Amino acid sequence: MSTRFLVLYWFARNDEAIDEGARLGLAVPKAVGTAVVRNRMKRKLREIFRVCSAELPQENDYVLVVRPGLAEAAESRGHEWLTERVEEILGKAAA
């Protein structure tokens, strides 16, 4: 799945760790910004995923790829806007 600022991949797990719940991997390329900006974006995305992960199939691993421009848009529009964008793409995966 992809949106303007995010790309989501998900993979079924075949191991015994399914009881742990959904897991998240993040890819935030250097084109997104400096190390400070990338790490801030990762912290925000992890927190949003933690809140939203209960609605996802728990037997999958998820990889969220950030596209350039998301950090600036999230900074100017706020945390609620970023949460809506992540919920939008996770909702597509849950369907």
C-alpha positions, -999 to 999 in steps of 0.1 A, spaced: 0 0 0 12 35 -6 0 71 0 17 104 -8 41 102 21 41 66 33 45 31 18 35 0 38 46 -35 33 34 -64 54 45 -100 56 30 -131 73 51 -146 100 57 -183 101 74 -185 135 63 -191 171 65 -154 179 30 -147 166 18 -143 202 40 -112 205 16 -92 183 22 -71 152 58 -59 148 69 -27 130 100 -19 110 108 16 98 127 28 68 134 66 69 159 75 42 184 103 44 163 123 18 138 128 46 162 150 66 190 151 90 196 124 116 177 145 142 146 148 119 147 111 109 149 100 145 121 123 156 100 109 128 107 73 138 98 81 175 65 96 164 57 67 140 65 41 166 41 57 191 13 60 166 18 23 156 18 13 192 -16 29 197 -31 16 163 -16 -19 163 -45 -35 182 -67 -31 151 -42 -49 128 -38 -86 121 -14 -97 148 3 -125 128 20 -100 104 51 -79 104 48 -44 90 74 -22 73 66 15 70 87 35 45 87 73 48 89 93 17 106 127 15 83 156 25 66 138 54 87 154 81 80 189 69 43 183 64 40 167 99 59 196 115 36 222 99 3 203 102 8 187 136 7 153 153 -30 147 147 -25 150 109 4 125 110 -18 101 131 -45 104 104 -20 96 76 -7 65 95 -42 53 104 -52 57 68 -25 34 55 -29 9 83 -66 8 77 -60 -2 41 -37 -30 54 -63 -42 79 -90 -44 53 
